Amino acid sequence: MLPINDKRIEEQSAFFQKRNEPNFAWVNAIGAACMFPQLRGFWPMSTVASGGNVIDHSNLGKTLTNHSITFGLTGLVPYAILNGAAWLDRADEADLDITGALAMCGWYYFTANPAAVALMCKFGAAGQYGYAMLTIANKLRLSLSVDGTAVAFIDSVTPLTTGVWTFCAVRYVPSVSMSVLVNKEWTRTVAGVPAGIFNNTTLFEIGRVTAALYMTGYSTLNILAANAASEVIINSYYEQTRALFGR
């Protein structure tokens, strides 16, 4: 066995892809999204139509309508800029009416205090509650409703802060578990987990929920799946993409 500091290893290192190499991480980010079973939408904020609408990379055609969103680039990462009054949405449809297992994730950069902001939601007014990934009291929250009125939720232990890219993810296994992830820290519960998610008729939205809780900051690599992607898959996606964000 060669010693770990052997010069030959250093000489050969240029021929091997490093896991934390940003130049490869964007390719990994796009390809690795296909790991998510029953992918319903993937919005890396890189493909934008002439009118500003955001193209879905899941190949399901879930283009999001642009409401005053602009776009930026940091290093190798394209992102949507949410100014506290801008958002993306799509009308109710069957593929977005996820009523069973669920996973959502994305990278977010908060430029204002994320005390209460919506990240990715299909959650209307009372009677039209559904599923939502949002922040409450600077914690990541997964909110679910089985009947459109009652709400079950779980909050992260890890707080969210401004001025740094943060990976946020949620997963739900009906009647079994609800989990939230901030970077590498999972918070889980098996108590009071609903048996399903209400099939509401409200919009699917990124950056706000029912004309409230507008996000101020940046968003990219947003994934929606009608399957509780395993923690292994979600952790792997974090590892495959974190080099882009200095993590």
Phi, psi and omega in degrees: 000136179285142173296151188296337181257017181301135183299330180294328176295316179298319181295325183272348188300331181294343183268359183240141179284126176277142181299328183257030180272112183301329182296335178259344188295326179294319176299316178299320182299318181288312182292320185290342176299336179288352175292334187286116181295145179053046177301129181249345178188141178216113186238092179278002176063024180257333181250115186230128179290167185302330179274359178100355179290146187265127184276140179275130179264010176279352184072018176259356175076028182272062178298136181260135179283133184269126175241086176070015175286140167243178188227149180223177180216129173233119185061244179255010190251115169279148181208158173273139178258119179253122189257016181090358177215016183237154181196172174238145177209169175211141182296156177306136175200167189301318183294336179265352178276071181278119185245356179237226182302151190210145168217140175219146175200168178176172175254136185223144177231115184266122176263351173228159183308119181277052182294321179202095180221151179266135178258303180210122190212150162225081196212109184266202176286175180310133185094346180233022176295152179213257178229146183205137167250117187211182175239141175222128181054042178063023174239148175286134181232138165254121177245135180223147174231133179274338185229006181089352183234304178288144182233132170249144182208163173220139179249148176290152170282323181286127179281160176257143182228170178270163169076018179208142176289135184228133176270123179240136179213153175222152174214151185218127173246115186308131178065004185241303186202155170231136184218149175228149182229131170240111187057253182249009186253112178271145168234133187227155170215149174241006183264134174064030182281125182293157182280344180189181180242135182297136179273088182273179182242019183273174179290154164268131188224147170239124176099355174194173173215125179044053176060034179208174178052047180293138177274145172240113183153211185234151182217139178202166177053048180278128183236136174232129180223143177267048180200141178281076180315137185298158175300329178298316180295313183293318176299320179297320180296320175301313182295324181288339187246344191297332180298333178294335189245013178072024181263000000 
